[in-house]
């Protein structure tokens, strides 16, 4: 018997233009407009009145970059998202080759070998490689049976991130290379254990505390370093916390942490002994207790055949090794300018005319803006060129000086809106490919905004990365536009023909 309603028809998906997320595009356009105003303010000179639209000026050239970015965005939206996915591996390999060749083709610009000169323009391949790495990660993780919790699959993801990072470091662009570390946030969303993030955070804490307080006495004990003592005690506290976490999931875990608590008590007692009985370096006793705790956990792991205890023991020993190698890395591995920047950030050096000059002038510019700012093109700090790189890496100080606290708040809220919107779009993707790529995009934007604004305010090291859609330049603007609009095109294809 034939169904009177006839055969079931395919439901046609909405058109491309109805599927595009116009709210994200609106935020993008507003950021572009505010970014152009900031470039005008940062590059404007009192002698060039009425010439902000002149293509020989940076404000005029930024219009060219914005117009070409809008054209690029339109062309990306015209590409089938399935074609983009199918080309992911090829794009990644091509960028690896380009990154490898860049140091041999690039010209030295302020010590960086990352810019390739094409006619009268210079292009930075590292800015474009971000979307290539994101696409490749999304393609790999969309493979049937892929699970980031498996060591084999996890190592593949790590390699896909670290290889381009290494090639960019060879170009002497450490700051740009660090941007790729933001992709670990995506791995965490896809199921990566939180232990790796904990290890990274612990390493940062060890480094900052150890280096910052390396030359200060512990509680008045001249022979004992405050930085070394605090880090050793932190290692014990973290070890006990990890043991408690894994012991709760193990029947055999009861009572395992009691000897560790005893070790922490003995460490505190050794500090009290050095403070009130005999002035000595109690750190040696604490180090011995840390090593003994690790050996104890190795023994328990073998006895109970419980691998997590072995990993915690490795964390304890690795933490000690990292801490004692931090001084070597800071003074022997890092470049002199990097050492100075970190020391200035941690308050170990006062270099107002050197490494600290940019940040000091940026703070003065932002502070002088007050609540409402001095007005468009009225910023004196930027007009008199007190702030170096004020239209690229330190563009945010122009916002603070001309638009004040209110303008800064609006800009930060716009970036927050963009990131939250990308989070929403990523979560509504029907396939792993779109979700992974979306999280890569928002992770990169989040890293850029956090670090750039932080370094202008003196909260993070000055590593020289642009503020998305604000900093002057075609490479960064095109790179961010491609990164964003590929995701918008993928999102627009989520409603493809359904049965």
HUPEZI-V868937 format. One line per field, one symbol per residue. psi: psi as a letter, one per 20 degrees, with the letter a starting at -180 (. if undefined). Layout:
psi: ???
This chain:
psi: ppphirqpqpopqqrghhiqnhgghggghghgghgghhhghhiqqhikpjkijpiirhhghhhghgghghgggghghiqphhggghjggggggghggghhighhirqookipljpppocjqppohhhhighgggggggggiiqpipoiipgghghgggghghghgghhhhjkmhghhhhhhhihhghghjjpqihghgggggggggggggghkhjqqokjohjppgggggghhhggghggggggghhhjphjipihighghhggghghhhghghghfoornihhhggghgghgghghgghghgilohhhghhghgghhgggggiighgggihgqqghggggghggijhqomhidhigggghggggghihbgiriqpjjohghhjkhoqkijehkhhhhghghiahgggggghhghgggghghgghhhjpiqhgggggghgghgggggggggghhhhijhqqojlqrppigqqqhggggghgggghgghhghhjhkrpq.
